[in-house]
Structures are given as structure tokens and as C-alpha cells.
Amino acid sequence: MATHPAPVAGVLRTAAAALARAGIESARAEARLICAHVLGVDRSRLMSADGIDDAAVAEVERITAARAEEKVPLQYLLGRAPSGRLDLAVGPGVFIPRPETELLVQWVLDRLPEPGGAGRPVIVDLCAGSGAIALEIAHARPDADVHAVELHDAALEWLHRNAEERAAAGDTPIEIHHGDATDPGLLPGLRGRVTAVVSNPPYIPVTDDLPADVLGHEPATALFGGTDGLVVVVPLVDLAASLVAPGGFLAVEHDDTTGADVAAVVKRQGRFGTVEQHTDLAGRPRFVTATTRDDVDTGARGGDDDRDDDEVDTTVQKGNTR
């Protein structure tokens, strides 16, 4: 005998209650996302749906249980994550894009040469993961020549998938490199030619004090940067120094406890002039930027000196959202 579809409101309440019991802070919001995903409708149209059939109810229950009991990230369960202007495919093996990275992306976009100038801007995204930074820049600047570097095979698969999706949607294709952002010999053909090197590298100092959905599911290789959070950052800055053209710049995201340390690493490298620290919208240190000095050879490893323009700007710049 056929059964009538279950009311959406009832299924939503049941899912939200299960998530709340499991300690999920945004239980109702996540329940709405799950139900909308299963029904294939926008959240704004969820309550106008006629109902949820038995198969769909079972799928809602499966996703809800995985989120509540196993603390699987919701983005993995839904297979997508918002990233600025884009919506990217994500799943096990790749870092989930965070809103904080949008500030770094916007800072870069605001400083690229205006379209139509001499030559195409060249952008290199080191530790690209899902492609959040590289693909957002390619989307916003179709005139840019964007390169994305990723080492780990699982993340590389998601990067290729997202790059293919964005190219099919009409964005300028990016060039993907399977490589190590700490390798000083990486991308020899781009030495001294790059307008901007950008990165959201593994930067968290090793800890077990992270939410269960992060610590238990997102790849450690994308999270942790050694005991001080700088294991990847230090060689990455050296590589960036060898890639960036005179007048080009570096932007690198960091842990909210290591902003001054990362700024000092960039200053000590010697290739960059004034180094700026930036906060996120909550006022936490979030990324460091620097522009190359014209009087230092590409790839040179410098040290501290007495130049007035080779210093860390201790006035932290407040982040702005788009």
C-alpha cells in the first residue's frame, strides 16, 4: 500500500533534534541544509515542498546520523562547500574552504593590475587543496594566468574535479601542478615572472584541541604545520621569493597565534619590502602580505638589515569582506 509523503516540517524537527542532542551548535540550520539537499531544492523553498517520501526520509536520517554520531563534516556529507563566489566539490581527503580565506583572496584581487594592461597577471596558488583560492581568482579575473600547486593525491583529485567544473561553467582554465610547495626547485619556468604568490598552507601548530569534525576527518597534511606552525611556511616563503617578479607580492594565511612569527619569516627572507599583517572580521590575525623589493635579485636569500622600507608593519590591517 502506498504511503503519503511525510511533512517536511516534521522531518526537519526530528533531524534538528538529533543534531542538537549531539551538540551540533547550528542544529536547525544544518537540518535545513540536509533536507534541502536531499529534496534537491533551495533552502528558501524547503517549507513549500509537498513532502518527503520514504526513501528521502531514510537519506535524511542517514546523513543526520553520520553528522551527529560520527561528526563527519556537513560539507563532506553534502559534497559541496561555499567558497566566496563559488560552490566547490569537497569530500574526504581535502581541506574544507573557510570564509576567512575570502579576505586573502579579495586582498589579492584588489591589488592585481587592471585588466587590459601589458601582459596577463600570473598567479601561483601554493598548497591549493580544493582550488578555493586559484579558482576564485580565475573566476574573478579571466585575463589571469593561474597556476595551482598541490602535493597530496586525494586533494589533487578534488582540485582537478573543481577545475573541470569551473572550466565547463566558462571560467578561464587554470594550470594544475602536482608538486611540493616546499621544493625550492618547483616551477622553474615561472622564476621571476609571477605577479602574486598566494597560499593557505598547513599552518596549525600540532594539537589535539580541535573540533571533532576537523580533527577526526579533515586531512592532517592540510591542517598541521609542525609544532610551531611554520614547517611549511618557511620554505614556501623562500620559493615564493624566487617566483615573484619585481613589484609582485606574496599573501599567505596563518594560524591566529602565529601572525608575528610568519611576518618575521617573510621579513628575514630578504626579498620582500614592508610586510603587513591582516586580521579577519573577528579581529584575529589571519594573513600576512608583502611586496617584493626591486633591488634584490630573484631567489636571493637575505637577512635583516637597516633599510627603513624593509620592516614589519605592526599596524595590523583590519579585514574587509566582499
N, C-alpha and C positions, 0 to 999 in steps of 0.2 A: 504494500500500500504506500502511495506517495506521501511524503511528509511536507508540511508547509515550511518555507524558509524561516529561520529564526530571526527575530527582530534584531536589527543592528545594535540598538541601544543596550539590549540585554547582553549580547556577546561582548560589547565594548566594556560594560561594567564588570563582567566576570574576568576579562583579561586584565583590566586595570587593577582589580582587587588582588589578583595573583601576583602581579608585579609589585604592588605596594607591600604585600606581605614579605616579599623577598628583599625589600629595602631599596627598590629602584625609586630614585627621587622623583623623576618625572613620569610616574606610572601612567597617568591618564593620557599624557601626550604620546608616550610610546605605544600605548594600546591603540590610540587612534591611527598612528603610523602603521602598525601591524595590520589592523583591519582594512585600512585603505589600500595597503599593498596587496593583500590577498584578494580584495574585490577589484583591484585594478582601477581605482578611482582616486581623484584628488581628495585630500583631507577635507576641503571645504564642501565637498559633495557627499561626504560619507553618510551623514544622517538622512539624506534624501534617498538613499539606496532602498530598494524594495525589501531586502532581507538577505540573509546569508544561508546558503544551502548546507547540507550536512558535510560535504567534502570541504567546503570553505571553512566551516566551523572547526573541523579537525585540523586544518592547516593553521588557523589562528591559534589553536591550543598547542600545536607542536612548536611554533615559533615562540609563543609565550613561555612555554616550559623551558626551552633552551635558554631564553634570556633570564628567566627567574632562577632556574636551578643550576645551570652551568655557567651563568654570567657571560655568555657569548655576546660580543658587541652587537648592538642592534644593526649597525651598518653591515656587518658580515651577514647577518640573518636576512636582511632585505636585499643585499647585494649591491647597494649603491650608497654613496655619500656625497653630500653637497660640498662643493669646493669653489667658493667665490661665485662667479657667473656660471659655473659648470656643474654637472652632476656626473660623478665618476663611478666606474665599477670598482668594487673592493671586495676582498674576501681574505680567508686565512693566508698568511704569508706576506701581507703588505700593510704598511702603516696607514692608519685612517687619517685623512686630512682633518686639520683643526682650523677653526676660524681665525686663530692668531696669525697663521701664515698669510692670510689675506692682506694683512698690514704690510708685510715684507713685499708681497707682490705689487701692491699699489705703489709703494715707495719706488720700486724699480721702474714701473710703468711711467711714473711722473717724471723720471729723470732720463728716459731714453730720448735720443734725438727725434725731432719732429718728423713724421712721415714725409717722404718726398725729397729728403736731403741726399747728400752724396753717399752712396753705398747703403747696404742693408745693415741694420744693427745685428750684431752676433751675440747671442745669449747662450751661456752654458749653465745648466742646472745639474749640480753635483749631488749624488745621493737622491735621485729623482723619485724613487718609490712608485706610487701610482701615477705620477706625472702631474701632480697638482700644480706645481709652480710652472713647469715648462709649458704645459698645455694651456694654462690660463694666459700666459704671456703670448703664446702663439694665437690664441683666440682674440685677444685684445689688439695685437699688432701683427696683422697678416703680412706686413712687409719684413718681419724679423726672420732671421736665420737662427732657429732654436735647436740646441743640442741637449739631450738628456742622457745622463750617465747613471747606470745602476749596476751594482755588483751581483746581487743575490737573485738566483734563478726564479724563485717564487714571485718576488716583487716584479722582476723583469716581465713575467707573463702578464701581470696586470697592467704594466706600463704599455706593453705592445697592444693589449686589448683596448685601452683607453685612447691611445694614439690613433688606432684604426677607426674607432668610433668618431673621434673628433674630425679626422680627415674626411670620413664619409659625410659628416654634417657640414662640410665646406670650409673648415679651418685649414690654414696652411700646414702641411705635414711637417712634423718635427723629425730630426735625425736621432736615432737611439743608439747608444754605445754601451756594450756590455764591458764594464771596466770598473776599476777600483779608484775612488776619489782620493786615496792616499798614495797613489802611484805617481812619483814625480815625472815619469815619462809618458803620462797619459796625454792623448790628443796632441801629438807633436805638430800636426798640420795647422793647429789653431794658435800656436805660440805667438803672443804679442798682437793678436788680431781681434780679441774678444772685447765687446763693448761692456758686458756685465757678466760676472760670475755670481750665481745665486745658489743658496743651499739651505736646506733644512736637514742637517746631518743627524746621526745618532749623537745625542748630547746629554742625556740624563746621567748624572753620577750614579754608579751602580747602587741599587737599593731594592728592598722588597716592600717598601712603603708606597705602593701604588694601588689604584683600584683593581679589584679582582678581574674586571673585564679587560683591563690593559695588561696587567702582569701575566694573566693566565692565557691570553690569546694573541695579542699583537707580538710580532717577532722581536725578540731581544736584540737582534742585529740592527733593528731600526730605532731602538729606544736608547740603548746604553752606550755611553762614550767613555768607558773606563771609570776608575774610582774618582777622577776629578772632572769627568765630562768632556775632556779635551783631547782624548786619544785620536779621534778622527779630525777634530778641528785644526790641530796644529799642522799636520801635513797637508790638509786641504787648503789652508791659507797659503802655504808655500806653492802649491800647484796653481792656485788662483793668481798668485803674483806673477807666475810665468806665462799665464794665458792672457791677462788683461792688457789691452792696448793703452798707450799714454792717454790720460784723461778718462779712462774707463773706471769701473767701480766694482766693488765687492759688497754683497749683502748676505749675511749668514745668521740664521736663527740660533738661539741658545737657551739653556735652562734658565729659569728665573733667579737662580742663585749664582750664576757664573758670568754675568754680563761684564763686570770689570775685568775678569780673567781673560775672556775672549777678546775684549778691546785691547788688552795688553799684548796678547799674542799677535794681533794684527799690527799693532804699532812696532813691536820688536822685529817683525819680518823685514821692514825697511823699505819695501816697495811702495807703501801707501803713505799718503799725507794725513791730514786731520781725520781722526777716527771718531765716529759718532755712535752713541748708544741710544737705543729707542725702546720705549715701553709699549705694552699692549694697552687695550682700553681699560683694563683694571689697574693700570699703573705699575705693572710688574715688568722688570727688564726683560726684553724679548728678542731683540736682534741688534746686530752691530753692522754699520756700514762704513765704507772708506773709499776714497778716490785715489787713483794712482798718481804718484809724483812723476813729473816729466823728466826729472834729472837723474833717474836711477834706471840702469839697464834692465830690460825684461829678464826675469828669472834670477836677478841678483838677490842674495840673502844678506840683508842689512842688519844693523843693530841700532841701539838707542844713540841718538846724537842730540845736539843742542839746537836744532832748527826749530824756529817758532811755529812753522806750519806742519811739523811732524809731531803731533801731540794727540792725546786723547781728549776729546771734548767731554768734559764731565757734566755738562748741562744736558741731561737726558731728554731726548725729544719725545713728546707725548704722541702716542699713536693716534691715527685717524682712520676711520673705516670708510668704505666706499658706499 
